[in-house]
Amino acid sequence: MPFPDMDEAEKRLSHPEPLTAEDARALFRWLGPLHHHLPRIQMDLALQQIEAVDRFNKASGRLTKLGMWLVGLQTFAALVALAISVISLLHK
């Protein structure tokens, strides 16, 4: 466990670098005595959530574009198949 006592937890919270998920889990047991640091903990976790949502949105956007290209390709293939069937019916 990264924070065996409250002093270690207090030292970690005094450093400005963002909390990792492991840090946040380890700090959970010290939240009562460290309640004066709660706004900072909430801010770090909120920023991590915003970053996760941004990464999800970027990945989702790429998948959406790929899906649109595939739908366009499928539509083109269907139109070609329709044109071939119409041409073959007209030549009979």
N, C-alpha and C positions, 0 to 999 in steps of 0.2 A: 504494500500500500504506500503510495507516494507521500502521504501526510500522516505520520504516526501520531502527531500531536497538533494542538491548535497553533502553536508557534510556527511550525512548518507551513501550515495552511496560511497563516497570516503573512509569512514571508513570500509565499507564492503569489498571493493577491497583491502584494506591494510591487511586484514586477509588472511593467506595462504590456508585455506581450500577451496576445489573446490566449484565453484558456483553451486547452484541448478538451475533447470529449472525456478523456480519462481524468483530466484535472477536475472537470465538473462533477463526475461521478465520485471522485475521491473527496471533494469538498462537501458533498451532500451531508455527510455525518456531522460536519462542523457548522452547518448553516445557523443553528440556534445561537451559539456564541458569536458568530461572525455576521450577524444580521446587518451590521452597519456597512458591510461590503455587498449586500444583496443587489443594489442597483448596478454595480459593476458586473457582477456575475450574470444578471439578467441581460445586460447590454451585450456581453460577449456571446452569450447563447443566442440572443436574437440576431446578432450579426452572422453567426454560423448558420442559422436557419435561412437568412436572406441569401447567403452564398449558395446554400444547397438548392434553394428555389431557382436561383439564377442558372446554376448548372443544369438543373432539370429542364428549365425553359429552353436553354440552348440545345440540349440533346433532343428535346421534343420538337423543336423547330427543324432540326436536321431530318428527323424521321418524317415530319410532315412534308417537307420538300421531296424526300425520296418517294413517299407515298403518292404525291401528286405526279411525279415523273412516271411512276409505274402505272397509274391510272391513265395517264396520257398515252403511254405505250400500248396499254391494253385496248384503249379506244381506237388507236390507229390500227392495231391488228384486227379488231372487229370490223372496222371500215374496209380494210383490204379484203378480208374474208367475204364481206357482203358484196363488194364490187366484183370479186371473182365469181361468186355464185350468180349474180345478176348477168354477168357477161356469159357465163356458161349456159344460163337459161335462154338468153337471146340467140345464141348460136345453134340451138336445137331445132 
